[in-house]
Amino acid sequence: MKLGEKQKLVMIGDSITDCGRKQPIGEGLFDAHGRGYVALVQALLTAAYPELGIRVVNMGCSGHTVRDLKGRWESDVIALQPDWLSIMIGTNDVWRQYDQPHMPESHVYLEEYEQTLDELITNTKRDVKVKGLVLMTPFYLEPNRTDQMRSTMDQYGDAVRRLAIKHETLFVDTQAAFDRVLEHIYPATLAWDRVHPSAAGHAVLARALLHAVEYDYNRGL
């Protein structure tokens, strides 16, 4: 596995990452990591690799866009000095264009999204001695790729892919992971609003991230 002994993994994003995590730092006991994919990642890392003592910190914030991440990057990423950082952002950047179409000030369009995320990655590589970065695409649980919001979300996912190539980071295509499941399950089963996943949906995200870091599910069995 790519994560090493005593390393800290900070996971940042929006409500999908947040999931009721402890404030101001999502680490510790009693659902401190929230009730989503971050908690699953932390639990599975501890179960399979207890000797490594890997720290997982949840820094998701509900409702946030990449613009909001930029505003809190110094305190929520740089100050924490992670060894590993995962970023999953973009859902609200796209969603606000569709659920608040008459409020353009809440929209983060593709050019700003990609430029801002690029800047945050560049700053992190400069200011933190990160051993690894994981870029995760935003997703929309709609199998019809011609749906307007799904089509837009795919464009933002493509931007994440471009940045992963540019910065030579690990890349997690969460949309592809969900699309495989959606071949068999109605979208509302995984997310009533097609955005906030059920427990099964969070398991899809956790599995996709752990696969990227070469987690061994059979270790210790």
Steps between C-alpha positions, in 0.01 A plus 500: 500500500614851422424654842777449753559482874379791713389694193211745505232493232291818481178471299337824389181577312135594539202341678569161343831503686371682809216264596465645849869487592640656816573873491740667459723197430341175391711255698451302820228292662120481476435556130770768477562390141132534412279223366616482140784374284768667713390299804502183289852573374623565854338182633631277222853638524501437875353150461748380236810703592480560878879502537535799268309742723369699206315819597196599298362854533168610350494865388184493291255793532139479391399725212852594399636558151861519387472874561426428867787253518736773385383720787579238765795323337764652727326393823345173382784356291831688523485537880427128543809399299357176360715222360215412268213715378182399322281762334144447381325822406273623223149381582379838625699684233274325248181459705455871573482559125186283493325547834579874518502596132412864571782549752814509284712619791465149647616330179858381453547444128744256349787741429504635857460150640797358314723804556424513873552129554825522303614785726415309818691193384800711401503681835475173690793346317701814577405546867449145624732201473221280369591148406183456298194676363173334401265692271143369498243611244164644597206284395128506430298182544317522169576229242365708212813676379296747292332634814615862532641477851665164435657636181634805684630287787687284252678811370615582853614141541703535181665809652602295804646235269704766316637634829587150622705449185660844523599462866568124482260416781282197564164529325167357616215503248210486743246543219629187328482311829137603545411434135591135546259473793230698321485234233315290759352743756259792463677829586267590789610181674850646528400865549148638531612830346761338272773682693515393867577128508350231718727271701542288187592809299762600753636146480544549125706814568710336772572198280604721210741704712648197673553331165703803387734471800537124443320390816506123552157372606641154573775616731492322834226257405 
